[in-house]
Amino acid sequence: MKIPFFQVDAFSRKVFGGNPAAVCLLSSWLADETLQAIAAENNLSETAFLVPRANSNNSYELRWFTPLVEVDLCGHATLASAFVVFSFLASDLSSVYFATKSGGLTVIKKGELLSMDFPASEPEPVKSISYLPQALGVEPQEILKSRDLLVVFPDEATIRYLKPDFEKLRKVKDVLGIIVTAKGDDVDFVSRFFAPNVGVPEDPVTGSAHCTLIPYWAKKLAKKRLHAWQLSKRGGELFGEYLGERVKISGNAVLYARGELYL
């Protein structure tokens, strides 16, 4: 069996930036064990699998896998999947619909910018976590929780120079990952994302984390449109808009590799 394969750098205007995602095109679903094995073999933070939906040229089923587990929502691999659809499958389209475990997700193309319509995930304050300052190396200002743990610090420099103890971060349970964030110097806010329990010690750029970050900073800064930067080594630029129960997350993408998988 040959599976068309693309590797796309999402939330970047150039290769070697943003977050690399694998996109695999299937005619029908393979066994979950096979999908997980492919994701482990790719060894990227996410591998996306697309299956066309019947009687539609702009609608696909979409699933996402880390090297260890399937996840219910992934931003950068959704952006990468839309990029593949627009660039290689249906260049005449300006929007594409994905049926996912998080419901229907629409991506709209405007020039080179791709805009995703995602569910907002409002964070709620939680009590202090005794081992968290030691795990992150700095005492946080605020701790909140949605799907992820949201940890707020006073300035961009703190986020940039954090050196987490990933073994200690593994003690954080009942969340997918840990978002650290602060108000930005040249953008509205900055962040980083750690998810050692699902095989991703640090994710280069995390679209789904912005389902939480955008509502939080929209309220803190009293503005609906936001410009963000994820401060990983690769770095990534995101544009967000707070829409109440939904958020718009936008960014660029660029192709790094194209080929076939042989199973």
Buried (B, 14 or more C-beta within 10 A) or exposed (E): EEBBBBBBBBBBEEBEBBBBBBBBBBEEEBEEEEBBBBBBEBEBBBBBBBBBBEEEEBBBBBBBBBBBBBBEBBBBBBBBBBBBBBBBBEEEBEBBBBBBEBEEBBBBBEEEEBBBBBBBBEBEEEEEBEEBEEBBEBEBEBBBBBBBBBBBBBEBEBBEEBEBBBEBBEBBEEBBBBBBBBBBEEBBBBBBBBBBBBBBBBBBBBBBBBBBBBBBBBEEEEEBEBBBBBBBEBBBBBBBBBBEEEBBBBBBBBBBEBEEBEE
